[in-house]
């Protein structure tokens, strides 16, 4: 009979999340020997090590990564049992790990997290911001519980739910020749100097798609952050396609000009992404409800 205890699972999750026995012991209010003993007992019962011991450090191995996802799911199911039994009337507790692509995480975080904070202030939220490709990988690896991205996601293990619409804009410094034209046409962009996001970014993918409808230009720079691109455009180095939300402040102060390009398709949709086999407990349901997203509203 399996004798795995809830305490052993809590210890395993804490060590895997925090990266050390010492930090796990502090979080769980246990002694370091007690944490090491619980972790060792769990590994013996599973018949395999969960960590590689490298120069005194614990590094989660492949077996550990697989077991970590299951341990977190077991913990979430147990917490759901406690929540329903206690009838807390919406006063939810626990932690939710959310991933966001750069546009969402840097410019729309208030809209994304504001509703859940207002409705359930006792939930601990952990936000990871990265490009769409890396956020998707984290979701597949079960490092986060759900994600919000601006790019299309096509993967058999992932489900997307529409959240809200968004748009890109082509922008330039006020002194750029394109910004000085009263009316623009596609041919005006011939030989333009473009500043792009890094590969793996949804904004980069949509910009490349948009560029196919314009005359050939030159890629002057590739930068990893929207703010860096915006500053380069303001400095007059080139033009760029950026999320509209990222340009509001610079446009308002006259440092940036949004070009009128009705001939370009720049609308897009932001989506919530969930792992199909990830347990969707009370916390995930509450988050979807806070954004008025129906689990059945798939793309």
C-alpha positions as CSV (number, residue, x, y, z in Angstrom):
1,X,0.0,0.0,0.0
2,X,1.3,3.4,-1.0
3,X,2.1,5.5,2.1
4,X,2.7,8.9,0.4
5,X,1.6,11.7,2.7
6,X,0.4,15.1,2.0
7,X,3.4,16.5,3.9
8,X,5.8,14.7,1.6
9,X,4.1,16.1,-1.5
10,X,4.2,19.6,0.1
11,X,7.9,19.2,0.8
12,X,8.5,18.0,-2.8
13,X,6.6,20.9,-4.3
14,X,8.4,23.5,-2.1
15,X,11.9,22.1,-2.9
16,X,11.1,22.0,-6.6
17,X,9.7,25.5,-6.6
18,X,12.2,27.2,-4.4
19,X,15.3,25.2,-5.5
20,X,16.7,24.4,-2.1
21,X,16.0,22.5,1.1
22,X,16.8,25.5,3.2
23,X,14.3,27.8,1.5
24,X,11.7,25.0,1.5
25,X,12.2,24.5,5.2
26,X,11.7,28.2,5.9
27,X,8.5,28.3,3.8
28,X,7.0,25.2,5.5
29,X,8.3,26.1,9.0
30,X,10.2,22.8,9.2
31,X,13.8,22.0,10.1
32,X,16.1,21.2,7.2
33,X,16.6,17.6,8.4
34,X,12.8,17.1,8.4
35,X,12.5,18.4,4.8
36,X,15.4,16.2,3.7
37,X,13.9,13.1,5.4
38,X,10.4,13.7,3.9
39,X,11.9,14.1,0.4
40,X,14.0,11.0,0.8
41,X,11.0,9.0,2.0
42,X,9.0,10.1,-1.0
43,X,11.8,9.1,-3.4
44,X,12.1,5.7,-1.8
45,X,8.4,5.1,-2.1
46,X,8.4,6.1,-5.7
47,X,11.4,4.0,-6.4
48,X,13.3,6.7,-8.2
49,X,15.2,10.0,-7.4
50,X,13.3,13.2,-8.2
51,X,16.3,15.4,-8.2
52,X,19.9,15.2,-9.4
53,X,22.4,16.1,-6.7
54,X,24.9,18.3,-8.5
55,X,27.6,20.0,-6.4
56,X,25.4,20.2,-3.4
57,X,22.4,21.5,-5.4
58,X,19.1,19.8,-6.1
59,X,18.2,19.9,-9.8
60,X,14.8,18.5,-10.8
61,X,15.3,15.6,-13.2
62,X,12.9,14.3,-15.9
63,X,11.2,11.9,-13.4
64,X,10.8,14.8,-10.9
65,X,9.3,17.1,-13.5
66,X,6.7,14.5,-14.4
67,X,5.9,13.8,-10.8
68,X,5.8,17.5,-9.9
69,X,2.8,18.1,-12.2
70,X,0.9,15.3,-10.6
71,X,1.8,16.4,-7.1
72,X,0.5,19.9,-7.8
73,X,-2.7,18.5,-9.2
74,X,-3.2,16.2,-6.1
75,X,-2.6,19.3,-3.9
76,X,-5.1,21.4,-5.9
77,X,-7.8,18.6,-5.7
78,X,-7.3,18.3,-2.0
79,X,-7.6,22.1,-1.6
80,X,-10.7,22.1,-3.7
81,X,-12.2,19.5,-1.3
82,X,-11.4,21.7,1.7
83,X,-12.8,24.8,0.0
84,X,-16.1,23.2,-0.9
85,X,-16.4,21.6,2.6
86,X,-15.6,24.8,4.4
87,X,-18.2,26.8,2.3
88,X,-16.0,29.9,2.2
89,X,-18.5,31.9,0.2
90,X,-16.0,33.1,-2.4
91,X,-13.1,33.8,0.0
92,X,-10.7,31.7,-2.0
93,X,-7.1,31.1,-1.0
94,X,-4.2,29.4,-2.7
95,X,-1.8,30.3,-5.5
96,X,-2.3,30.7,-9.2
97,X,0.7,30.7,-11.7
98,X,-0.1,32.8,-14.7
99,X,2.0,33.3,-17.8
100,X,1.6,36.4,-20.1
101,X,3.2,37.4,-23.3
102,X,5.0,40.7,-23.3
103,X,2.2,42.9,-24.6
104,X,-0.3,41.5,-22.0
105,X,2.2,41.4,-19.2
106,X,3.6,44.9,-19.7
107,X,0.6,46.9,-20.8
108,X,-2.6,45.0,-20.0
109,X,-1.7,43.5,-16.6
110,X,-4.3,45.6,-14.9
111,X,-7.1,44.3,-17.1
112,X,-5.9,40.8,-16.8
113,X,-5.4,40.5,-13.0
114,X,-7.6,43.4,-11.7
115,X,-10.9,41.5,-11.7
116,X,-9.5,38.4,-9.9
117,X,-7.8,40.6,-7.3
118,X,-11.0,42.5,-6.7
119,X,-13.1,39.4,-6.4
120,X,-10.7,37.1,-4.6
121,X,-8.0,39.2,-2.9
122,X,-6.7,36.2,-0.8
123,X,-5.4,34.3,-3.9
124,X,-1.6,34.6,-4.4
125,X,-0.9,35.4,-8.0
126,X,2.5,34.7,-9.6
127,X,2.9,36.3,-13.1
128,X,5.6,35.2,-15.6
129,X,6.1,37.5,-18.6
130,X,7.9,36.2,-21.7
131,X,7.3,36.0,-25.5
132,X,4.5,33.8,-26.7
133,X,6.7,30.9,-27.7
134,X,8.4,30.6,-24.3
135,X,5.1,31.1,-22.4
136,X,3.5,28.3,-24.4
137,X,6.5,26.0,-23.6
138,X,6.1,26.8,-19.9
139,X,2.4,25.9,-20.1
140,X,3.3,22.6,-21.8
141,X,5.9,21.9,-19.1
142,X,3.3,22.6,-16.4
143,X,5.4,25.4,-15.0
144,X,2.3,27.7,-15.1
145,X,-1.4,27.0,-14.7
146,X,-2.7,29.1,-17.6
147,X,-1.5,31.8,-20.0
148,X,-2.7,34.9,-21.8
149,X,-1.0,35.6,-25.2
150,X,-1.6,37.7,-28.2
151,X,-0.4,35.2,-30.8
152,X,-2.2,32.2,-32.3
153,X,-1.4,28.9,-30.5
154,X,-1.9,25.7,-32.3
155,X,-1.0,22.6,-30.2
156,X,-3.0,19.5,-29.6
157,X,-2.4,19.6,-25.9
158,X,-3.5,23.2,-25.5
159,X,-6.9,24.9,-25.6
160,X,-7.5,28.6,-26.4
161,X,-10.4,30.7,-25.2
162,X,-10.9,34.2,-26.6
163,X,-10.5,37.1,-24.2
164,X,-10.5,40.5,-26.0
165,X,-9.5,42.2,-29.2
166,X,-6.3,44.1,-29.7
167,X,-4.5,45.9,-32.5
168,X,-1.1,46.7,-33.8
169,X,-0.1,50.1,-35.2
170,X,2.7,51.2,-37.5
171,X,4.5,54.0,-35.9
172,X,7.3,56.4,-36.6
173,X,9.1,59.4,-35.2
174,X,7.3,62.7,-36.0
175,X,10.2,63.8,-38.2
176,X,10.1,60.6,-40.3
177,X,9.1,61.3,-44.0
178,X,6.3,58.8,-43.7
179,X,4.9,60.7,-40.7
180,X,4.9,64.0,-42.7
181,X,2.8,62.6,-45.5
182,X,-0.9,63.6,-45.5
183,X,-1.9,60.3,-47.2
184,X,0.0,57.0,-47.3
185,X,-0.1,54.2,-49.8
186,X,1.6,50.8,-49.7
187,X,4.3,52.0,-52.2
188,X,5.4,54.7,-49.8
189,X,6.9,51.9,-47.6
190,X,9.4,50.8,-50.3
191,X,13.0,50.6,-48.8
192,X,11.7,51.5,-45.3
193,X,13.9,50.7,-42.3
194,X,12.1,48.4,-40.0
195,X,12.8,47.6,-36.3
196,X,11.3,44.2,-35.3
197,X,10.8,42.1,-32.2
198,X,12.8,38.9,-31.7
199,X,11.7,35.6,-33.3
200,X,9.2,33.7,-31.1
201,X,7.2,36.8,-30.5
202,X,3.6,37.0,-31.7
203,X,4.2,40.6,-32.7
204,X,7.1,39.6,-34.8
205,X,5.0,36.9,-36.6
206,X,2.2,39.3,-37.3
207,X,4.6,42.0,-38.5
208,X,6.3,39.6,-40.9
209,X,2.9,38.6,-42.3
210,X,2.0,42.3,-42.7
211,X,5.2,43.0,-44.5
212,X,4.3,40.6,-47.3
213,X,1.7,43.1,-48.4
214,X,4.2,46.0,-48.6
215,X,7.1,46.6,-51.0
216,X,10.5,45.2,-49.8
217,X,12.2,47.2,-47.0
218,X,15.2,46.7,-44.7
219,X,15.3,45.1,-41.3
220,X,17.5,47.5,-39.4
221,X,17.3,46.1,-35.9
222,X,15.8,43.1,-34.0
223,X,15.2,43.8,-30.3
224,X,13.7,41.7,-27.5
225,X,11.6,44.3,-25.8
226,X,8.7,46.5,-27.0
227,X,10.0,49.5,-25.0
228,X,13.4,49.2,-26.6
229,X,11.8,49.2,-30.0
230,X,9.7,52.2,-29.1
231,X,12.7,54.2,-28.0
232,X,14.6,53.3,-31.2
233,X,11.7,54.6,-33.2
234,X,11.4,57.8,-31.2
235,X,15.1,58.3,-31.8
236,X,14.4,58.2,-35.6
237,X,16.2,54.9,-36.3
238,X,13.3,53.4,-38.2
239,X,9.7,52.4,-38.1
240,X,8.0,49.6,-36.3
241,X,4.8,47.7,-35.8
242,X,3.8,47.8,-32.1
243,X,0.8,47.0,-29.9
244,X,-1.4,50.1,-29.8
245,X,-1.4,50.0,-26.0
246,X,2.3,50.4,-25.9
247,X,2.3,53.7,-27.9
248,X,-0.4,55.7,-26.0
249,X,2.0,57.6,-23.7
250,X,4.5,58.5,-26.5
251,X,1.8,59.5,-28.9
252,X,0.1,61.7,-26.3
253,X,3.4,63.6,-25.6
254,X,4.1,64.0,-29.4
255,X,7.3,61.8,-29.4
256,X,5.7,59.2,-31.6
257,X,3.3,59.3,-34.6
258,X,0.9,56.5,-35.5
259,X,0.7,56.1,-39.3
260,X,-2.7,55.8,-40.9
261,X,-2.6,52.5,-42.7
262,X,-6.1,51.3,-43.5
263,X,-4.7,49.0,-46.2
264,X,-3.0,46.8,-43.6
265,X,-4.8,44.2,-41.5
266,X,-3.5,44.8,-38.0
267,X,-6.3,43.6,-35.8
268,X,-5.8,40.5,-33.6
269,X,-7.3,38.7,-30.6
270,X,-5.9,38.0,-27.2
271,X,-6.6,34.6,-25.8
272,X,-6.4,32.6,-22.6
273,X,-4.6,29.3,-23.1
274,X,-5.0,26.2,-20.9
275,X,-3.4,22.7,-20.9
276,X,-6.1,20.2,-21.8
277,X,-5.0,17.6,-19.3
278,X,-4.3,20.1,-16.5
279,X,-6.8,19.9,-13.6
280,X,-9.1,22.9,-13.7
281,X,-9.9,23.5,-10.1
282,X,-11.7,26.3,-8.3
283,X,-8.9,28.8,-8.8
284,X,-8.8,28.5,-12.5
285,X,-12.6,28.5,-12.7
286,X,-12.6,31.7,-10.6
287,X,-10.0,33.3,-12.9
288,X,-12.0,32.5,-16.1
289,X,-15.2,33.8,-14.4
290,X,-13.4,37.0,-13.4
291,X,-12.7,37.7,-17.1
292,X,-16.2,36.6,-18.1
293,X,-14.7,33.8,-20.2
294,X,-16.8,30.7,-20.7
295,X,-14.8,27.4,-20.8
296,X,-16.9,26.4,-23.8
297,X,-16.0,29.5,-25.8
298,X,-13.1,27.9,-27.8
299,X,-11.5,29.5,-30.8
